[in-house]
Amino acid sequence: MPKSETVLVNEREAAKIIGMSVSWIQQSRRGIIPNAPPFIKFGRNVRYSKPDLESWISKNRRTPKSE
């Protein structure tokens, strides 16, 4: 997808995409919870890029350790 067509979503949609609450996403953005997904700010408006959210999910994927 070209950069000019990047889909931006609000915090409610972003929370749904990553499977977390709106409260969690707000706290992570403020630094209360570490390792927040990247966000974009336009004045008071906060948006999240769908490709950034998908990348954040992939980076946080863990596999169980074998014993």
Beta strands, then each sheet from edge to edge (+ up, - down):
strand 1: 8-9
strand 2: 40-42
strand 3: 45-49
sheet 1: 1+ 3- 2+
end
